[in-house]
Amino acid sequence: MTNPELLTRADALRHGRTPFVLATVVHAERPTSAKPGDSALVLPDGTIEGFVGGTCAETTVQLQGLRVLQTGESLLLRITPGVDTGTEGAQESGEGLVTVANPCLSGGTLDIFLEANLPPALAYVYGHAPIARALLDVGRVLGLDARPASPGEPLPPDLDVVVIATHGRDEEPVLVEAARAGVPYIGLVASPKRGAAVLAGLDVTEQQRARIHTPAGLDIGARTPGEIALSVYAEIIALRPKAARAGRPTADSAAPRARAEDVDPVCGMTVAVTPDTLSLDRAGSTVYFCGPGCRHAFADDPSRYAHA
């Protein structure tokens, strides 16, 4: 895959709201198979598309890339042979820099920038009146993927925000569906009296009902549609950590998830456990490896690695 093809693929992933990491070699000290400018994509399932070095370097990029998808924080990854550093594993060498001693490397050092590409928060806004339009405009200015929605439209699994500003039209079905789907923030633009009446009549659990905010927004004395929209997003920002912890118990999306990790018994490297990770079954358990060399060494003499 050439760089133009890789960038086209990255654009398609962004359009499809699929998170990924763009890994780019920025510095190489020979002997290395990669050179500055080589790049690859790390996908949420651990798949690597592109080229950033041989099997040993790729294994490290895969593991660190999956960690970046979890944190959302880009970093510079330095991969060096373990014999040069006297240590193994990843070490925080400074803010934004992680050094990994990779004993599989025959020599050389690679510096690879891992850039997190996470889709912006997705917000559905219901309604066509000025407040709804202001919610769309302000949300986009804040960097959200704010979209107009209609009742009956299926809710995507990675939906973060639902705000209903329909002034009494088709509110209940949307509120019930969003609450049952576990959408992190659900807001109903209404007066306190009408909002309380709507909430009381919803066929949802008390836990689900408690997650619906009405009147939506912080009380900042908002009067105009723009001010009301600002108050809603201020509440969303204030509740963001709590909403993130709550999660979506029923969602099944392409969002990054925690991946299992294991240690290669031959070289001591930590590897991400994915369907494509090299492995062998031994004594009723599965042993994982960073590359074919370590797997062959283990298969030739398993007793040598008794700690496995």
Disulfide bonds with the S-S distance in Angstrom:
none
